[in-house]
Amino acid sequence: MQEEIITLIMKEQTRYEVIKESLKKRIRIKEASLMLGISVRQEYRIRKRVKEEGVKGIIHRLRSRPSSKKISQHIWTKLSVYIKKNTLF
């Protein structure tokens, strides 16, 4: 089975290390949430994902996906033609 390479940004790496420590019960959940600047509820939610998925549970779900608000290339083309046609310059 081929291993998947996971890249974490610094914030995610720090978050994973703190969550790992709270899972090992070296720090309390409330302390971990204060360290990360999140609520205790979010701490529980992230802990659950890390237990189930490991490091992948830390990574933001929308990473590597295009924005849902992205304007299509077709509309950009129409817009640029319209602007060129209707400008005074």
N, C-alpha and C positions, 0 to 999 in steps of 0.2 A: 504494500500500500504506500502510495506516494504522500510525503508530508507536505502540508500547505504552509507557506511562509506568511506570517502575520506581521504587519508593520503597525506599530503603535506610535502615536504622537506622544510627546512628553506628558501631557495632561492625562492621557489614557494610561500610560505606564505608571505614573504616580498613583492614579486611582486604583489600578490593579494591585499594586503593592499594599496599599492601605486596606483594601477589601480582603486581600489574602491574610493580612495580619488579624483582621477582625474575625475571619472564618476560623483561624487557628486559636481564637480567643485570647490573643496576646493584648489586644486593645478592645475596649467596649464599643458597642455599636454607636452609642451617642458620641463618643470621642472620635470615631472614624468619620461620622457625618459632619462633625465640626471641622475636622482636618480638611475634608473635601469641600466644605461649604455647601452641603446639600442637607435636605431634611432627613430625619430618621426613616421616614416612609420610603424615600428614594434609596436610602442605604439598604433597606430590606429587599427592595425590588432588584437592585444591582447585585446584591449577594446571591439571590436566587438564580439570576442569570449566570453568574460566574460558577455556581455549583453545577448547573446543568450543562453549560457550554464551555467552561474554562475561560481562557483569554479572550475568545471571540465574544463573550458576554459583555465585555467592556467597550468594544468598538461600537461607535455610533451606527445605528441601523441604516441611515441614509447615505453613508459614505460610498463613493464611487457611483452614485446614481444621479442622473440629471435632475435638475430642479423641475418641479411640477409647474412652475410659473415661467419657464423658459419660453421665449418667443421663437417660433419656428423660422427656419431660414427663408421659407417662402414668403412669410409676412415681412421679414426684414428687406427682402428684395423689392417687394411692392412699395414699402415705405420709402426706401431710398429713391426709387423712380419717382414717386410722388413729390418728394422733397426737391429733387433736381428740377422737376417740371414747374414747381410753384414757388421757387425762390427768386428773389430779385437780383441776385448776384450773377 
